[in-house]
Each structure stands twice: as C-alpha cells, then as structure tokens.
Amino acid sequence: MKKVLVTGASGFIGRHSLQGLVDRGYEVHAATIGEPPEGIKGVRWYSVNLLEKGEGAALVGKLRPTHLLHCAWFVVPGKLITSPENFLWVEASLELLRAFADNGGTRVVTSGSGYEYDWRYGYCTESVTPCLPDTVYGRCKLSLGELTASFAGSRGLSSGWARIFFLYGPHEHPDRLVSSIIRSLLRKEPARTSHGLQVRDYLHVQDVADGLVGLLDSAVEGPVNIASGQPVAIREIVMQIGKMMGAEELLQIGALPARANDAPFVVADVRRLTAEVGWTQRWTLQAGLEQTIEWWRTRNH
C-alpha cells in the first residue's frame, strides 16, 4: 500500500493535490497548521506545526509513510521573496526529510520554484538554464533542492524537485495578481496594476497539483518544471479578466510601479513534465479564469 504524507495540505496547492492522490490509490495523510478543508473524502488529517522542532519528525515516525509530498512553506504575497522565515523552512524541511528516511520512506517530491533560475535567460530549462536567484525565497528553495538531492542520494531515496512557476485559481491568496483583480472588480473598485508588459508562464492550480501528483507517482528524479510552457503578458490576463467581468473601465494598467529589475520574459520548458512524467494540461487560461471568477463570486470579496 502506498502511503503518502502531504504537508501544507490545506494550502493553495496542497489541497488541490489530495483528490488526485486518492484517485491513484494512495492512503493519504494530510498535515496542516490550519483548519482542514471540507469535502475531500479518504483523507486523514493531522494538526502539526513543522516549524516547531520535533513535531514533523514525530508525525512521520507515527505514520511511517512510503511517500512524502512536501508543499508547506511561507508564501504570503509581498513578503515571501524577502522574508527571513524562508531560512526556517529550509531547516524544518531537512528535519522532515531526515525523519522520512529514518522511518523507511522511499520517494519524496518537494515544491521548489521557478524563482531558482537566473531570469535574465528568460526561457528556463532544467538542465541548461543557470540557477542564480536574486531573492531570499529563490535562494532558499535552490539550496534546499540541492541539499535534498544530496541527502536522497546518500540514503537511497528517490527524489523529485518540482519547480513551480506562476499560478492562479480557487483558494488563491486574495492579494495575488489574479485574485486581487477579480476581487476589486467584484467590489466595483478600480483594479490597479503595473504596466503589465512582463511576459510570464501561468498555470491553473489544479494543473499544477496534478503535475506534482504525477511527479510523485513517477520515478523521475531531479528538477522538473511545473508550468504551462506558454508565454502570456500580464496585461493580457488583466484585460481578459476585465472583459469577462464586463468591467474593463475599472482597469488601471500602469497605475503601479513594476518591481525594480523585473525580468521582461520568464517562461518554462515543460518537456520533462510532459514527456517523462506524462502530464497533460487540462485547463486553458480562458476556462481557468472563468472558473476562478465564479469561485470568487460565491465568496465575500
């Protein structure tokens, strides 16, 4: 029986991975520091703070999972790229990984980030593009990825590293790009953005989660980009949302400054994800935005 422990299981990506794991025949154990989401059958929940020394290791020792999907991290918009809490998560993640190996674990997949790459190269390929992150977040993710690969090799673990790019969808933090635009327009308020000429690689969160689940359920080792592979300008996304909601007049593109030294083009090479993992994108940008708008309509915004 394949038994998986999912950390950050009530978070944006983690919660979307649970049903896919159940469907693939895993016995799913989910760790969260918050309230478990409702409506997901076949999942056993545990309240644990991985930043408290020993709590994660104790849970792993109790469960002895065969697989580990590690999604937990500090991800507050506007703070995550510089927060010193990133360093705490490196330490907590290594403690969790050691406990996993000590208790008979065999396969681990951890959420990394597209922020690990040197964005001056624009097109990001796992085996070609240099990694030279310019944020604390990116450096901590890259360091953890390298340490995880080294540790896994020394202990005979199978290890995959998911470099996740830009995403959106239901349950996204309300201050992130897509959610903030939708919420402003629902309130009939101006939606302010930067010039929006930055080209990025956006993927619906369910497709991201399906990529993580597929990677975990495979034997693929090392870094794998989790993205669409399709370039889109941020202003195109914003304008599409405005058009869908009939509120284009409320868009104020260019009202906010862009981040200093913001890269003009960041897109992922997804050949490993599609050819080796066997992942297929299910959500188009249009369908994903429509679903996300409707999700926010049903909530307090």
Secondary structure as GFF3:
##gff-version 3
##sequence-region A 1 301
A	DSSP	beta_strand	3	7	.	.	.	ID=ss1
A	DSSP	alpha_helix	14	23	.	.	.	ID=ss2
A	DSSP	beta_strand	27	32	.	.	.	ID=ss3
A	DSSP	beta_strand	43	47	.	.	.	ID=ss4
A	DSSP	alpha_helix	55	63	.	.	.	ID=ss5
A	DSSP	beta_strand	67	70	.	.	.	ID=ss6
A	DSSP	alpha_helix	85	102	.	.	.	ID=ss7
A	DSSP	beta_strand	107	113	.	.	.	ID=ss8
A	DSSP	three_ten_helix	114	116	.	.	.	ID=ss9
A	DSSP	three_ten_helix	119	121	.	.	.	ID=ss10
A	DSSP	beta_strand	123	124	.	.	.	ID=ss11
A	DSSP	alpha_helix	136	155	.	.	.	ID=ss12
A	DSSP	beta_strand	158	164	.	.	.	ID=ss13
A	DSSP	beta_strand	166	168	.	.	.	ID=ss14
A	DSSP	alpha_helix	177	186	.	.	.	ID=ss15
A	DSSP	beta_strand	191	193	.	.	.	ID=ss16
A	DSSP	beta_strand	199	200	.	.	.	ID=ss17
A	DSSP	beta_strand	202	204	.	.	.	ID=ss18
A	DSSP	alpha_helix	205	216	.	.	.	ID=ss19
A	DSSP	beta_strand	222	226	.	.	.	ID=ss20
A	DSSP	beta_strand	232	233	.	.	.	ID=ss21
A	DSSP	alpha_helix	234	244	.	.	.	ID=ss22
A	DSSP	three_ten_helix	248	250	.	.	.	ID=ss23
A	DSSP	beta_strand	251	253	.	.	.	ID=ss24
A	DSSP	beta_strand	267	268	.	.	.	ID=ss25
A	DSSP	alpha_helix	271	271	.	.	.	ID=ss26
A	DSSP	pi_helix	272	277	.	.	.	ID=ss27
A	DSSP	alpha_helix	285	297	.	.	.	ID=ss28
###
